[in-house]
Amino acid sequence: MELPLSKIRVAILGYGNIGESAEEAVQAADDMTLVGIYHHNEMDKIRPQNTDVVLLCTPTREVPAYAVPLLKQ
């Protein structure tokens, strides 16, 4: 008997063209659930205890500015 796997809890940071496409991909994935979409200045609202993955949908040059604080949580 296989145990059911829990869904991967995904948050999206940034909601431009890439964020919108990321939302569609998460919604289409059977093994993922969307826990929130956040504006880039709402990073403090992302709760690590409720989130497994954060998709950084920001300009590439800005990713380190968001990734480092999130990884420290």
Chimera marker file (.cmm) of the C-alpha trace (Angstrom):
<marker_set name="trace">
<marker id="1" x="0.000" y="0.000" z="0.000" r="1" g="1" b="0" radius="0.5"/>
<marker id="2" x="1.435" y="3.366" z="-1.021" r="1" g="1" b="0" radius="0.5"/>
<marker id="3" x="1.048" y="6.369" z="1.209" r="1" g="1" b="0" radius="0.5"/>
<marker id="4" x="-0.410" y="9.464" z="-0.460" r="1" g="1" b="0" radius="0.5"/>
<marker id="5" x="2.164" y="12.135" z="-1.136" r="1" g="1" b="0" radius="0.5"/>
<marker id="6" x="1.426" y="15.610" z="0.112" r="1" g="1" b="0" radius="0.5"/>
<marker id="7" x="1.314" y="18.379" z="-2.425" r="1" g="1" b="0" radius="0.5"/>
<marker id="8" x="4.225" y="20.779" z="-2.804" r="1" g="1" b="0" radius="0.5"/>
<marker id="9" x="3.178" y="24.158" z="-1.398" r="1" g="1" b="0" radius="0.5"/>
<marker id="10" x="4.245" y="26.889" z="-3.819" r="1" g="1" b="0" radius="0.5"/>
<marker id="11" x="4.362" y="30.661" z="-3.389" r="1" g="1" b="0" radius="0.5"/>
<marker id="12" x="5.003" y="33.062" z="-6.260" r="1" g="1" b="0" radius="0.5"/>
<marker id="13" x="6.963" y="36.258" z="-5.695" r="1" g="1" b="0" radius="0.5"/>
<marker id="14" x="6.356" y="38.722" z="-8.515" r="1" g="1" b="0" radius="0.5"/>
<marker id="15" x="3.375" y="38.660" z="-10.833" r="1" g="1" b="0" radius="0.5"/>
<marker id="16" x="4.303" y="39.976" z="-14.238" r="1" g="1" b="0" radius="0.5"/>
<marker id="17" x="4.384" y="37.848" z="-17.373" r="1" g="1" b="0" radius="0.5"/>
<marker id="18" x="6.596" y="35.204" z="-15.773" r="1" g="1" b="0" radius="0.5"/>
<marker id="19" x="4.567" y="35.096" z="-12.565" r="1" g="1" b="0" radius="0.5"/>
<marker id="20" x="1.351" y="34.657" z="-14.506" r="1" g="1" b="0" radius="0.5"/>
<marker id="21" x="2.847" y="31.751" z="-16.459" r="1" g="1" b="0" radius="0.5"/>
<marker id="22" x="4.171" y="30.246" z="-13.232" r="1" g="1" b="0" radius="0.5"/>
<marker id="23" x="0.694" y="30.404" z="-11.708" r="1" g="1" b="0" radius="0.5"/>
<marker id="24" x="-0.751" y="28.549" z="-14.698" r="1" g="1" b="0" radius="0.5"/>
<marker id="25" x="1.932" y="25.870" z="-14.402" r="1" g="1" b="0" radius="0.5"/>
<marker id="26" x="1.352" y="25.387" z="-10.668" r="1" g="1" b="0" radius="0.5"/>
<marker id="27" x="-2.420" y="25.219" z="-11.140" r="1" g="1" b="0" radius="0.5"/>
<marker id="28" x="-1.956" y="22.566" z="-13.852" r="1" g="1" b="0" radius="0.5"/>
<marker id="29" x="0.364" y="20.396" z="-11.725" r="1" g="1" b="0" radius="0.5"/>
<marker id="30" x="-1.362" y="17.637" z="-9.779" r="1" g="1" b="0" radius="0.5"/>
<marker id="31" x="1.396" y="17.520" z="-7.187" r="1" g="1" b="0" radius="0.5"/>
<marker id="32" x="1.447" y="21.255" z="-6.369" r="1" g="1" b="0" radius="0.5"/>
<marker id="33" x="-0.814" y="23.690" z="-4.601" r="1" g="1" b="0" radius="0.5"/>
<marker id="34" x="-0.564" y="27.469" z="-4.749" r="1" g="1" b="0" radius="0.5"/>
<marker id="35" x="-0.348" y="29.029" z="-1.294" r="1" g="1" b="0" radius="0.5"/>
<marker id="36" x="0.066" y="32.643" z="-2.348" r="1" g="1" b="0" radius="0.5"/>
<marker id="37" x="1.056" y="35.235" z="-4.906" r="1" g="1" b="0" radius="0.5"/>
<marker id="38" x="3.071" y="38.128" z="-3.530" r="1" g="1" b="0" radius="0.5"/>
<marker id="39" x="4.181" y="41.479" z="-4.873" r="1" g="1" b="0" radius="0.5"/>
<marker id="40" x="7.934" y="41.953" z="-4.660" r="1" g="1" b="0" radius="0.5"/>
<marker id="41" x="7.551" y="44.257" z="-1.654" r="1" g="1" b="0" radius="0.5"/>
<marker id="42" x="5.483" y="41.664" z="0.267" r="1" g="1" b="0" radius="0.5"/>
<marker id="43" x="8.326" y="39.209" z="0.811" r="1" g="1" b="0" radius="0.5"/>
<marker id="44" x="7.862" y="39.457" z="4.594" r="1" g="1" b="0" radius="0.5"/>
<marker id="45" x="4.388" y="37.905" z="4.218" r="1" g="1" b="0" radius="0.5"/>
<marker id="46" x="5.775" y="34.600" z="2.918" r="1" g="1" b="0" radius="0.5"/>
<marker id="47" x="5.732" y="32.085" z="5.768" r="1" g="1" b="0" radius="0.5"/>
<marker id="48" x="8.309" y="29.278" z="5.520" r="1" g="1" b="0" radius="0.5"/>
<marker id="49" x="6.198" y="26.978" z="7.687" r="1" g="1" b="0" radius="0.5"/>
<marker id="50" x="3.406" y="27.138" z="5.051" r="1" g="1" b="0" radius="0.5"/>
<marker id="51" x="5.606" y="27.091" z="1.939" r="1" g="1" b="0" radius="0.5"/>
<marker id="52" x="7.873" y="24.470" z="0.394" r="1" g="1" b="0" radius="0.5"/>
<marker id="53" x="8.961" y="26.435" z="-2.688" r="1" g="1" b="0" radius="0.5"/>
<marker id="54" x="9.048" y="30.109" z="-3.652" r="1" g="1" b="0" radius="0.5"/>
<marker id="55" x="9.170" y="30.852" z="-7.366" r="1" g="1" b="0" radius="0.5"/>
<marker id="56" x="11.098" y="34.092" z="-7.851" r="1" g="1" b="0" radius="0.5"/>
<marker id="57" x="9.365" y="35.653" z="-10.843" r="1" g="1" b="0" radius="0.5"/>
<marker id="58" x="11.349" y="38.856" z="-10.805" r="1" g="1" b="0" radius="0.5"/>
<marker id="59" x="13.931" y="40.277" z="-13.217" r="1" g="1" b="0" radius="0.5"/>
<marker id="60" x="17.050" y="38.097" z="-13.183" r="1" g="1" b="0" radius="0.5"/>
<marker id="61" x="19.270" y="40.875" z="-11.854" r="1" g="1" b="0" radius="0.5"/>
<marker id="62" x="17.000" y="41.179" z="-8.783" r="1" g="1" b="0" radius="0.5"/>
<marker id="63" x="16.873" y="37.488" z="-7.861" r="1" g="1" b="0" radius="0.5"/>
<marker id="64" x="19.804" y="37.603" z="-5.375" r="1" g="1" b="0" radius="0.5"/>
<marker id="65" x="18.152" y="40.454" z="-3.468" r="1" g="1" b="0" radius="0.5"/>
<marker id="66" x="15.091" y="38.267" z="-2.885" r="1" g="1" b="0" radius="0.5"/>
<marker id="67" x="16.714" y="34.839" z="-2.681" r="1" g="1" b="0" radius="0.5"/>
<marker id="68" x="19.219" y="35.572" z="0.077" r="1" g="1" b="0" radius="0.5"/>
<marker id="69" x="16.683" y="36.812" z="2.668" r="1" g="1" b="0" radius="0.5"/>
<marker id="70" x="14.259" y="33.994" z="1.827" r="1" g="1" b="0" radius="0.5"/>
<marker id="71" x="16.982" y="31.377" z="2.201" r="1" g="1" b="0" radius="0.5"/>
<marker id="72" x="17.866" y="32.774" z="5.629" r="1" g="1" b="0" radius="0.5"/>
<marker id="73" x="14.328" y="32.149" z="6.931" r="1" g="1" b="0" radius="0.5"/>
<link id1="1" id2="2" r="1" g="1" b="0" radius="0.2"/>
<link id1="2" id2="3" r="1" g="1" b="0" radius="0.2"/>
<link id1="3" id2="4" r="1" g="1" b="0" radius="0.2"/>
<link id1="4" id2="5" r="1" g="1" b="0" radius="0.2"/>
<link id1="5" id2="6" r="1" g="1" b="0" radius="0.2"/>
<link id1="6" id2="7" r="1" g="1" b="0" radius="0.2"/>
<link id1="7" id2="8" r="1" g="1" b="0" radius="0.2"/>
<link id1="8" id2="9" r="1" g="1" b="0" radius="0.2"/>
<link id1="9" id2="10" r="1" g="1" b="0" radius="0.2"/>
<link id1="10" id2="11" r="1" g="1" b="0" radius="0.2"/>
<link id1="11" id2="12" r="1" g="1" b="0" radius="0.2"/>
<link id1="12" id2="13" r="1" g="1" b="0" radius="0.2"/>
<link id1="13" id2="14" r="1" g="1" b="0" radius="0.2"/>
<link id1="14" id2="15" r="1" g="1" b="0" radius="0.2"/>
<link id1="15" id2="16" r="1" g="1" b="0" radius="0.2"/>
<link id1="16" id2="17" r="1" g="1" b="0" radius="0.2"/>
<link id1="17" id2="18" r="1" g="1" b="0" radius="0.2"/>
<link id1="18" id2="19" r="1" g="1" b="0" radius="0.2"/>
<link id1="19" id2="20" r="1" g="1" b="0" radius="0.2"/>
<link id1="20" id2="21" r="1" g="1" b="0" radius="0.2"/>
<link id1="21" id2="22" r="1" g="1" b="0" radius="0.2"/>
<link id1="22" id2="23" r="1" g="1" b="0" radius="0.2"/>
<link id1="23" id2="24" r="1" g="1" b="0" radius="0.2"/>
<link id1="24" id2="25" r="1" g="1" b="0" radius="0.2"/>
<link id1="25" id2="26" r="1" g="1" b="0" radius="0.2"/>
<link id1="26" id2="27" r="1" g="1" b="0" radius="0.2"/>
<link id1="27" id2="28" r="1" g="1" b="0" radius="0.2"/>
<link id1="28" id2="29" r="1" g="1" b="0" radius="0.2"/>
<link id1="29" id2="30" r="1" g="1" b="0" radius="0.2"/>
<link id1="30" id2="31" r="1" g="1" b="0" radius="0.2"/>
<link id1="31" id2="32" r="1" g="1" b="0" radius="0.2"/>
<link id1="32" id2="33" r="1" g="1" b="0" radius="0.2"/>
<link id1="33" id2="34" r="1" g="1" b="0" radius="0.2"/>
<link id1="34" id2="35" r="1" g="1" b="0" radius="0.2"/>
<link id1="35" id2="36" r="1" g="1" b="0" radius="0.2"/>
<link id1="36" id2="37" r="1" g="1" b="0" radius="0.2"/>
<link id1="37" id2="38" r="1" g="1" b="0" radius="0.2"/>
<link id1="38" id2="39" r="1" g="1" b="0" radius="0.2"/>
<link id1="39" id2="40" r="1" g="1" b="0" radius="0.2"/>
<link id1="40" id2="41" r="1" g="1" b="0" radius="0.2"/>
<link id1="41" id2="42" r="1" g="1" b="0" radius="0.2"/>
<link id1="42" id2="43" r="1" g="1" b="0" radius="0.2"/>
<link id1="43" id2="44" r="1" g="1" b="0" radius="0.2"/>
<link id1="44" id2="45" r="1" g="1" b="0" radius="0.2"/>
<link id1="45" id2="46" r="1" g="1" b="0" radius="0.2"/>
<link id1="46" id2="47" r="1" g="1" b="0" radius="0.2"/>
<link id1="47" id2="48" r="1" g="1" b="0" radius="0.2"/>
<link id1="48" id2="49" r="1" g="1" b="0" radius="0.2"/>
<link id1="49" id2="50" r="1" g="1" b="0" radius="0.2"/>
<link id1="50" id2="51" r="1" g="1" b="0" radius="0.2"/>
<link id1="51" id2="52" r="1" g="1" b="0" radius="0.2"/>
<link id1="52" id2="53" r="1" g="1" b="0" radius="0.2"/>
<link id1="53" id2="54" r="1" g="1" b="0" radius="0.2"/>
<link id1="54" id2="55" r="1" g="1" b="0" radius="0.2"/>
<link id1="55" id2="56" r="1" g="1" b="0" radius="0.2"/>
<link id1="56" id2="57" r="1" g="1" b="0" radius="0.2"/>
<link id1="57" id2="58" r="1" g="1" b="0" radius="0.2"/>
<link id1="58" id2="59" r="1" g="1" b="0" radius="0.2"/>
<link id1="59" id2="60" r="1" g="1" b="0" radius="0.2"/>
<link id1="60" id2="61" r="1" g="1" b="0" radius="0.2"/>
<link id1="61" id2="62" r="1" g="1" b="0" radius="0.2"/>
<link id1="62" id2="63" r="1" g="1" b="0" radius="0.2"/>
<link id1="63" id2="64" r="1" g="1" b="0" radius="0.2"/>
<link id1="64" id2="65" r="1" g="1" b="0" radius="0.2"/>
<link id1="65" id2="66" r="1" g="1" b="0" radius="0.2"/>
<link id1="66" id2="67" r="1" g="1" b="0" radius="0.2"/>
<link id1="67" id2="68" r="1" g="1" b="0" radius="0.2"/>
<link id1="68" id2="69" r="1" g="1" b="0" radius="0.2"/>
<link id1="69" id2="70" r="1" g="1" b="0" radius="0.2"/>
<link id1="70" id2="71" r="1" g="1" b="0" radius="0.2"/>
<link id1="71" id2="72" r="1" g="1" b="0" radius="0.2"/>
<link id1="72" id2="73" r="1" g="1" b="0" radius="0.2"/>
</marker_set>
